[in-house]
Amino acid sequence: MLNKKIILGVTGSISAYKAAELIRLLKKRGADVQVVMTKSAKEFISPITLQALSGKPVLENMWEPTEGNGMEHINQSRKSDLILVVPASANFIAKLAQGLADDLLSNICLARNCPILIAPSMNKNMWENSSTQRNISLVTQDGVNISGPENGEQACGEEGMGRLINEKMLLLDINKSLNYPILKNKNILISCGATFEKIDDARAITNLSSGKMGLRIADEAYALGANVTIIYGQTEKLPPSGINCIYAPNHSLMNKYVKENAKNNDIFISVAAISDYIPKTISGKLKKGNNKFSLEFQQSSDILLETASEFNNLFCVGFSAESENIIKNAQAKLKNKNLDMIVANSINESMGQNSAEIYIIDKNEVIHIPKKGKEELASNILQHIYKLENKRGSTHEHIN
Ligand SMILES: Cc1cc2nc3c(=O)[nH]c(=O)nc-3n(C[C@H](O)[C@H](O)[C@H](O)COP(=O)(O)O)c2cc1C
């Protein structure tokens, strides 16, 4: 979102106050936000609050003289990368569907030459009303992106569909609208997090993976238009709905779900830290007594290697966390597992961290990416996958 010019339209919904937090989140991500309010929106939240947060006077009145040609609706539309309407009232959606232009915000929307994303928010009966549904369908046909609404408790005391979408999902959808959807219609499977294996009925063995890298890749792939499925073990907070999430806490379930889903996907990114050795499980609970005890481990199967050899058309990406000879070891894995690409990093500097230094390695090149936040790394990794997968696709077409 860095340096993106976003018009944030706020309309007369009870959730208009949530626009304040949204401005903060957009600004934190480097966006330049210009708020435009409808007359009704000002009944719900004061323009001065939104001015203070966005750092710019709020626009509302079409007839107020401005500098230059005085055509603020055209000028604002020309300058923007994205128009957001959050929250979008039933009334505003109806106006958008009909192409009405009787205030500044509706004029800006009609004069747009950039993407538009609206987040409806209203009482459940208003949302379910056939005229609202008809308007939603009309604006969708006109290329308007819709985020939400979601189900839940409503300000009016009722429960149902119509609540403003949660902010995490909204941010993903905003990213999706801002980005050129290079992964549109691609099905991407991502494994992430740590698995844990039982030792006895009370204890388990696991590893230090946080799942952060896999989750950031899932978010970014979604933002680039892909249909994303994650198979996750132990991780931090999961992505919101929109990304299909399947829980696989141990090697056996990871193996099952990865292979079940591999056939429906174009790309598999294996980020999960899956147990290489599985303890021989003891039934009941190990008793305390001896000073020492030993566990017997058995090597587990290599899910990535098997998946890459079983699903020939799947574009397979591995991750290699190493403590030494980072590039050499990763290149050996790329070859031995017959992968299309591998991402190598240093175990101590990346595991559980929010940033890392990585090497993106394929059959022809090694690209060094200096230390960056995992969000940015996710973007670098997916851009490279896109480049390689496209090349592979055109080679296939050429051969056929
Ligand atoms: C207390 C109150 C809460 C309202 N909440 C909503 C709402 O959440 N969603 C909605 O679509 N309309 C809501 N309305 C109705 C709109 O404010 C009304 O339709 C208004 O004309 C919308 O104007 P606008 O689309 O120009 O902003 C509410 C009205 C009142 C009085």
The ligand as an SDF file (V2000), in Angstrom:
LIG
                    3D

 31 33  0  0  0  0  0  0  0  0999 V2000
  -29.2340    5.3250   13.8540 C   0  0  0  0  0  0  0  0  0  0  0  0
  -29.1900    4.9570   12.3930 C   0  0  0  0  0  0  0  0  0  0  0  0
  -28.3740    3.9240   11.9890 C   0  0  0  0  0  0  0  0  0  0  0  0
  -28.3190    3.5640   10.6480 C   0  0  0  0  0  0  0  0  0  0  0  0
  -27.4980    2.5480   10.2660 N   0  0  0  0  0  0  0  0  0  0  0  0
  -27.4330    2.1870    8.9790 C   0  0  0  0  0  0  0  0  0  0  0  0
  -26.5860    1.1280    8.5690 C   0  0  0  0  0  0  0  0  0  0  0  0
  -25.8580    0.5290    9.3690 O   0  0  0  0  0  0  0  0  0  0  0  0
  -26.5720    0.7900    7.2710 N   0  0  0  0  0  0  0  0  0  0  0  0
  -27.3390    1.4270    6.3290 C   0  0  0  0  0  0  0  0  0  0  0  0
  -27.2750    1.0490    5.1620 O   0  0  0  0  0  0  0  0  0  0  0  0
  -28.1520    2.4420    6.7000 N   0  0  0  0  0  0  0  0  0  0  0  0
  -28.2180    2.8440    7.9830 C   0  0  0  0  0  0  0  0  0  0  0  0
  -29.0500    3.8700    8.3550 N   0  0  0  0  0  0  0  0  0  0  0  0
  -29.8030    4.5830    7.3250 C   0  0  0  0  0  0  0  0  0  0  0  0
  -28.9240    5.5410    6.5160 C   0  0  0  0  0  0  0  0  0  0  0  0
  -28.2210    6.4180    7.3590 O   0  0  0  0  0  0  0  0  0  0  0  0
  -29.7720    6.2980    5.5010 C   0  0  0  0  0  0  0  0  0  0  0  0
  -30.2770    5.4000    4.5300 O   0  0  0  0  0  0  0  0  0  0  0  0
  -29.0220    7.4400    4.8270 C   0  0  0  0  0  0  0  0  0  0  0  0
  -29.8950    8.0530    3.9010 O   0  0  0  0  0  0  0  0  0  0  0  0
  -27.7900    6.9660    4.0990 C   0  0  0  0  0  0  0  0  0  0  0  0
  -27.1930    8.0580    3.4200 O   0  0  0  0  0  0  0  0  0  0  0  0
  -25.8640    7.9150    2.5640 P   0  0  0  0  0  0  0  0  0  0  0  0
  -25.9590    6.6560    1.7940 O   0  0  0  0  0  0  0  0  0  0  0  0
  -25.8760    9.1200    1.6820 O   0  0  0  0  0  0  0  0  0  0  0  0
  -24.7300    7.9780    3.5020 O   0  0  0  0  0  0  0  0  0  0  0  0
  -29.1190    4.2580    9.6890 C   0  0  0  0  0  0  0  0  0  0  0  0
  -29.9300    5.3010   10.1230 C   0  0  0  0  0  0  0  0  0  0  0  0
  -29.9700    5.6480   11.4500 C   0  0  0  0  0  0  0  0  0  0  0  0
  -30.8720    6.8000   11.8820 C   0  0  0  0  0  0  0  0  0  0  0  0
  1  2  1  0
  2  3  1  0
  2 30  2  0
  3  4  2  0
  4  5  1  0
  4 28  1  0
  5  6  2  0
  6  7  1  0
  6 13  1  0
  7  8  2  0
  7  9  1  0
  9 10  1  0
 10 11  2  0
 10 12  1  0
 12 13  2  0
 13 14  1  0
 14 15  1  0
 14 28  1  0
 15 16  1  0
 16 17  1  0
 16 18  1  0
 18 19  1  0
 18 20  1  0
 20 21  1  0
 20 22  1  0
 22 23  1  0
 23 24  1  0
 24 25  2  0
 24 26  1  0
 24 27  1  0
 28 29  2  0
 29 30  1  0
 30 31  1  0
M  END
$$$$
